[in-house]
């Protein structure tokens, strides 16, 4: 048992920040859940106040929202519910679309009382990730609200039929007309990719034979082999290895794969069921049977279905991405296959990003388009998705709302966000040559103008060492920013200047590359949960007699069932009562039994006060440990700490 515990600790130590962040979301879930509620209520209030624009002067309808909620949260909700910069995304023509689907919380997650860390803005076609964190100072907890704009977002209760109608039906019709189209399911392990893919196929099977008499099926998977290489295996031929080659038409085909001719929906369903039985799956930390290969299903439609040339619909169920912490118990072969999977997913994102970037630069000169699709077997297979403008491609990203999967959700949304052909903030791109001289004349030396992404800059000093916290804290709002000295050697130092982009979003500048990271969220808001800390402090002192005023003391006396009368003045405070001592209490009571009962009640209050204080100290110690990424605070059993929420809740409910 000790050996296993030590291995878990050593595995977690390599990803201590991730482990501590997850533990913080579980330990302080009530506070982070309140932050999610604040955003959702602010969004609802913003949508309600929008109707007052016609009756109020410009900007006045926003004022009530800024008074009710945190200023950043109010502005964040207002832009998502009222401004809606991305509201025309679903109508914007594009051959490469990105959609998102969020699964509901599972029963085990509901039993653990986990909150939903994702929200959706249907009118703005965006997903909001609520990332709860503990600051490095060990005293501040905060939530980062990050908005990712996509081409479409499914509601959480959306059925597979709705997903099919929005994502797959246009691709099927395009393939029936003789075009090539691809449907890709992308996401973390355990978010419902395979469930969504097979649900969409089930609905699609019925519609296929309403438009054609026959269809040819090919089904194969791309998986890792020994030696760290990828290969294709035919799932309709007992996983016989096949080759992926470029044909004379310039498209990539799988040579040697078995083709099954289907003339009815039943034939197609039976062939797909047989193929899925051969798909590679392994037991991981996330699932007992997790798909560890990319499954590709091809539907070839003959000429004359609805078009004059044959059509192709390719459905790709990608293997789930996994973080390092969730692969610590993997064997060497599993780790190699996981590395190949993550690399192919990275190249998929990179090829889509390069394609969109070059298409914007080249305009109509698509013959000069160059995408590095040969870097991965997966992107090589999907070559026409990046090189053929007429090829219709849709990516469906599946997400988990669990707070333990926030890092996965951010990673998935950052990847698929780069696959989009257009983003709202890119419409107002500012090039270095078009910026007026007055806008950059005040910038310090070494600052560069970035193309419209200044508000996405985020300083790495937020997670710096303790000694730097006085230079970069949450409430630091200076006109310019600050500076910091880095010591590389004993007698060598370097002065670097930085600007806090969270408070100066209008600045389109950046500093040294090692100081800044580029966030891929379209908008972010940081909400410091100061009210929660105040509530916890008030609840921890609810049973402290020294803090009771005269009204609280009288309410306490009324709540007691004493045998006799207590003659305590209505102006006496708790501190004055405590100074009386036992003899003074006897003098104020009508008899000895009443005095004994009152002393027993006060003794109970002192015990509850001591317990609440211990819980408060335990919570602060755990918060400090998690803020400083101490792994022991995440792996220790909950019994090693005082049950903070129970004690503080009891203290608040029993307070006079």
Secondary structure, DSSP 8 states (H G I E B T S, - for coil): -HHHHHHHHHHHHTTHHHHHHHHHHHHTHHHHHHHHHHHHHHHHHHHHHGGGTTTS-TTGGGHHHHHHS-HHHHHHHHIIIII-TTTTTTTS--SEEEEEEEE---HHHHHTT--B-EEEETTTTEEEEEEEEE-TTSS-EEEEEEEEE-SEE--TT--HHHHIIIIIHHHHHHHHTT-EEEEEEEEBTTSSHHHHHHHHHHHHHHHHTTT-S-EEEEEEEEEEETTTEEEEEETTTTTEEEEEEE-TTS-EEEET---EEE-SHHHHHHHHHHHHTTS-EE--SS-SSEE-SEEEEEEEE-TTSSSSS-EEEEEEE---B--GGGGTT--HHHHHHHHHHHHHHHHHHHHHHHHHHHHHHHTT-GGG----GGGSHHHHHTHHHHH-TT-EEEEEEEEE-BGGGHHHHHHHHHHHHHT-S--GGGGG---TTTS-HHHHTTS-TT-EE-SS-GGGEEEGGGG--GGGTTTS-TT---SS-EEEEEEEETTEEEEEEE--TTT-TT--EE--GGGEEE---SEEEEEE-HHHHHHHHHHHTTT-GGG--HHHHHHHHHHS--SS-B---TT--HHHHHHHHHHHHHHHBSSHHHHHHHHHHHHHHHHHHHHHHHHHHHHHHHHHHHHTT-THHHHS-GGGS--HHHHHHHHHHH--
